[in-house]
Amino acid sequence: MPQPAGRVRSLDVFRGATVAAMLLVNNPGSFEHTFPPLAHADWNGWTLADLVFPFFLFIMGAAIAFSRRLAGAGRSAATRVVLQRAAIIIALGLFISAFPRFELSSLRYLGVLQRIGICYAAVALGALWLSPGVQLGLAFALLVAYQAVLLLVSPPGSVAPDLSVAGNLVGSVDRIVLGQAHMLGQQPFDPEGLLSTIPAIATTCLGLVAGLALRASVSPGIAPRVRRTLGRRVLASGMMLALAGLGLGRFGGIPINKQLWTPAYVLFTGGLAAVVLVACSALLDRAPDREPPQQGSDQPSAPRTGAFTILGRNAILIYVGSLLLAKVLTKLPVTFRGEKTTPQQVLYEHLLLPRMPSSLTIGPEIASLLYAAVVTAAWFAVAWLLHRRRIYLRV
C-alpha cells in the first residue's frame, strides 16, 4: 500500500456519529418503549438502527486506505499486523460474549466484534495483495453467489428455499455448525452468523474503495477540480448503489434484511454510507487533519475537534466499554428497597423517572430515549477525558 495522507477528519466524525447512534440504539431505558427508528426492523425492511453496523464496517474499510501501520511495512510484515489485529478484535468479542459468567458450554462464538475482526482481516489482506479492481470484483461475486445460495438452496428438512425467520438457510448453517447453545439467545439464527458474514465482507470492501478515492482527494497538492471530480464520482456511485439496493430488494427476490445481510441490504447501506462520507469530506476535509504536535515541535497544530471526532478517535474502547457496562447494569442482581432488581432498573425506574418534572407530559418512549441520551453523554465525557490525555485504544 502507498503511504497515506495525514489523519482525515471526515472519517473520525463519521465514525463518531455512528458510535453515538450505536449508544442511543443499544442503551434505551426500556426496549419495550423505543421509537421505531431506533429499533431494528423485526425481519424485512430497515430503520435508522439498521444502518449503524454496516456504516461502521464501511468506515472501517475506508480507514484501511489510510492505515500508516500497513503502509509503513512490507507485505509480509503488514500481513502479520493485520492478522494480529483481527485476532485481538475477535478475542475481545469472545470476552464480551463470555462476560460475566464465562461459561464455555453456552459461549456465543460469533458477535459484532467477531464479525468486525473477520471483515477487517479479509479486506485488509485484500488491500495488501490484490488490486482495488480485483477486490471489488470479488466482493460483487460474493454478493451474486450469496444471493444465488439464498434463492436456490433449500435448508435441511425443507423442499424449497425458505427465507422465514425460523426456516432460512443462514440459521440452518449456524445451528448445524455452531449449535443452538452457542448462538444469540434462543433465536433460530445468529444475527452475526457464518453465512451472513460473507456479504458483510463486501460492505467493508465498498468502504475500502470509497476510502481510496477519499485518500486521493485529500492528498497534498491535489487540484480543487480533481478533488471535486472524485467527490462527484463517489457521490454518484453511492446514489446508484443505494437505488440498486432498493430495486434489488423490491424485484430481486430477497428484500432488504439486516439479519440475513442480503445483497440488497449491502448495496443500499453501502450506497448511503458513501453519500454520507462524501458529505462529511466536503464539509471537513479541506486539508488533512494531522496529529497535534509534540511539545517543542514546529509542526502546525491540528484544527479543533468536535464531539463526534472525540468519540471516533476511541471507537473500539467506547464500544467495548459500553457493552461491558450494559451487561453489568442489566444482568448484575442487586437489592433496592427490599426488592430484587438490576442496576439499570434502579437508575432508570427509581432515579431518572421520579426526577422528571411532573408538569411535563413525557411518554414512555421519550423517557426511554432520555435515558439513552444520558448514557451517550456519559460515554462522551469518558471519551473527552481520554482525548484530553491523548489516550487512544489502538488494537
N, C-alpha and C positions, 0 to 999 in steps of 0.2 A: 504494500500500500504506500502511495506517496505521502509525503509529510503534509498533515492537515493544517488548516488555518488555526488561529487562536480560538479561545472559547467563544461560542456563539450564544448570544443572549436568548434568541428565539427558542432554542431547544430547552434551555433551563426554564424559561417562562411557560412554554407548552407543557413540559414535564411537571412543573409545579402546579399548574392549573389542573392537570389530570390527577395529581396526588390529592389536591384539595377536594376534587369531585369524589375521589375514592373514599376519603374520610367522611364526607357527607352521606354517601350511599351506605357505607359499612357500619355506621355508628348512630342509627336513629334511636330515639328514646324507646320506641316500640316498633318492631317490624310490622305489626298489625295496623299501625296508623302511619303510613308513609304516603306522601304524594306520589301519584302514578309515575311521573317522570323519574323519580328517584328509586323506583322499584324495578327489578328486572322483569322483562316480559315472561309470562308463565311458560310459553313454549315458542310458537312462531311470532314474528314481529320484533320490534325493538323499542327501547326507551332510551333516554339520556344515560341511564345507568349502564346500558349495554354497550355504550361507546367507550367506557373507561378502560377496560382491559385491552381491547385492540389498539386504542390510542397509545397506551403505554408501550405495547410491543412495537408499534410503528415508530415511536420516538426512540426506543432502544436501537432499532435498525438504523435510523438516521444518525444516531450518535456514534455508531460503529465507524461511519465515514470520517469522523473527527478524532478517532482514538489515537492519541500520541503513543500509548503503550504498544499498540500494534504497528504503528508506522515507524517507530524507532528501533525495531528489532527485525532480524531476518525472518524468513517464513517459518523455519523450524522453531526458533525461539518464540515467535509470536503464536504459533500453534500451541505450544506449551502454556503460554499465558492464557489463551482462550479456554483451553480445557481445564486449567486450574480455576479460572474464574467461574466457569459453568459449574464445576464440582462444588465450589463454595456456595453458590446460589442454591443449588439443589439440596445441599446439606442443610442450609438454613430453612428451606421449605420442609424438609423432613423433621427438623427440630420443632418447627411450629406445629406440624401435624401431630407430633407426639406429645407436645406440651399440653397440660401439666402432668398427665398421668404416666406417660412413657410406657404404654402397654403395647408391645410389639405385635400381639395377636390381633389387634384392631387398628394398627398403624395405617393411616391413609398414605399410600405410596405416592400419589400424584397430587398436585395442587397448583396454585398460581405461581409460586416461586419455582417449582419444579418445571413448569411449562416455560417460564421465562429463561431458566438456565438452558433447557434443551434448544429453544429457539435461538438464543444468543449463540450457542456453540455452532449450530448448523449454519447460520447466516454469517457469523464472523469468520468461520473456516472457509466458507464460500468466497468471502471478500478477499481472503488471503490467496486462494488457489485458483479461483475462477474469475473470468471477466464479468463485469456487471450484466452484459447482454446474455451470457450463458446462464448466469444465476437467475435472472428474471425469467428466461425461457423455462428453466427447470421449475420455478415457482408456479408458473401458469400450467405447466404439465402436471404438477402435483394437484392443482385445483381440478383440472379436467379428469384426472384419474380418480380423485376422491368423489367428484360428482357422479362419475360412472358407477363407482362401487355402491354409493348410496341408492342409486336408481335401479341397478341391475342385480345386485347380490342380495339374496334372501337370508335373513338371520336364521340361525339354527332353530328348527322347530316351526318355521314359517314356510308357506308355499309361495310367497311373493315378498318383494321388498316392503319393509314396514318402517314408516317414519314417525310412528307414535312414540309417546313418552316411554312406554314400557316395552315396546317391541322393536326399537330401532337397532341397526347393526352395531352402532358405536357402543351402546350399552351392552349388547351381547358379547362383544370382544372384551370389554372391561370385566364383565362378570366371569368369563372363562379364564382370562389371563391373570387378572388381579385378584379376583374373588370378592364377593359381596362385602366381606368383613373389612376389606382394605379400600373401600370406596367411600365417598362422602355420604355420611348418614345412611339412611335406608333407601336412597334413591335407586332406581333401576339402571342408572347410568352415572358416570362421573363427569361433571362439567368440564374438567380438565383431563379427560380420558386419553387413551392411547391414540386411537384413530384421529380424533379431532385435533390432536397436536400437529398433525401433518399440515392442514391448511393454516394453522397459526404460524407455522414457519413462513408460509407465503406472505402473511400480513407483515411479518418482520422484514422480509425481503423487499416489499414495497417501500418500507421506511428507509432501507439502505439506499435504494435507487434515488429516492427523494433527497436523502442526505448528501449523496454525491453531487446532485445538482445544486443544492444549497451551498455546499463547500466551494464549488466553483464560483458561485455568485458572490461570496464574501471574501474571496481571495484578494490579497493586497494588489492594488493596481488594476483591478478589474474595471473595465469601462462601464459607465452607467447604462449605456444602451444594451450591452451584453447582459448585464445584471437583470435589466427589465425583461429581456427576451427569455432568459432562463426562468424567471419567476412566472411569466405568462405560460410557458410550456408546462411547468409543474401544475399550475392552476388549472389549465385546460385538461391536462391528463387526470387530475383529481376529480374534476367535474364529470368527465366521461366515465371514469371508473365508478363513481357513485351512481350515475344514471344506469350504467350497465348492471350494477348490483341490484338496483330496483327492478330493472327489466328482467334480469335472470330470476329474481325471486318471484316475480309475477308469472312469467311464462316458461321458466326453465325446469319446472317440475319439483324443485326444492325451494321453499321460501327462505327468507332471511331468518336465521335461527342461531342464536349465540351458543346454546347448549351443544348443538352439533357442529358449530363453527362452519356453516355451509359456505360454499364458494360465493353465493350471493352476499352473505354477511361479510366475507373478506373484501370483496370489491367495493361494497357500499361503505364500510367503515374505513377502509384504506383510502378511498377517494375523499371522504370527508376529512380524514386526518391530513391529507396532502393540502387540501384547501386551507385548513386552519394553520398549518405550518407556513404556507406562503404568506398568509395574512400576518402572522407573528413576525416573520422575517422582514416584510415590507415596513412594519412599524418599528422594529427594534434593531435590525442588522445593518445600520449604515456603515458600521465598522466592526471588526471582531472585538468582542469583549474579553480583554486579556485579564489574567490573574493580577490582583493588586501587587504592587512591587514590594520587595523585601526592604527592610529598613536600610537606608543608605544607597538604594538603587536609583539610577537616573531614569528608570522606565516610567512612562506615563501611568497615572493611576486609572483604575477601572471606573466606568460610569457607575452612578449609584444604582443599586439593585433594589428590586421591589419584593413584595410578599411572595409572589409566585416563584421568583428567581431563588429566593432563600429556601423554599420548600423543594424546588427542583434540584438544588445542589446536594441535598441529602435525602433523595427519594427512597432509596433502599432502607436507610436507617429509620425513616419515619414510617415506612410501610411495615417493616418487621416489628418495630416498637408498638405501633398501633394494633397489630394483630395479637401480639402477646398481651398487651394491656386489656384488649377486648376480651380475651379468654379469661383473664383473671377476674375482670368485672362481671362477666356473665356466668362463670362456672364455679367460682370460689364460694362455698356456702358460708354465710355469716348469720348471726342472730341480731336482729334490730327490734328493740321494744318488745322483746319476748317472742318475736316471730322469725322463723327461718326464711331467709331471703338471699339475695345476692348483692354485691356492692353496686351493681348497675341499677337495680331496682331501688336501692336506698338513695342513690344520687338523683335518679330521675323522679321517682314517685314521692319520696319523702323530703327531699331537699329542694329540687328545682320547681316542681309543680306547685307546692304550697306557697312559694315566694312569687308566683305570678300575680301581678296586680289584679285584685278582684274586680276592678272597674273594667277590665279588658275581657272581651269575649274571645277566648282563644280555643279553637277546636283542637282535637287530639293530634291532627296532622301537623298543625303549626307548633304545638308543644313538642312533638317528637323531633321536628326539624330544628327547633331552638336548641334542644339537647345536642343534636349532631353538630350544630354550629359552635356550641361551647367546646365540644371535643376537638373540632377542627382548629379553633382559636388556641386551645391549649397546646396542640402539636405545633402550630405555627410559632408559639412562644418558645418551645423547645428548639425548633429549627433556627430561630433568630439568635438564641443564646449560643448555639453551636457555631453559627455563622460568625458571630462576634469574636469568637475564639478561634476561628478558622479551623474548625474540626469538621471533617467530611469523611463519611464512611465510603471507601472505595474498595470493592472486592475484585 
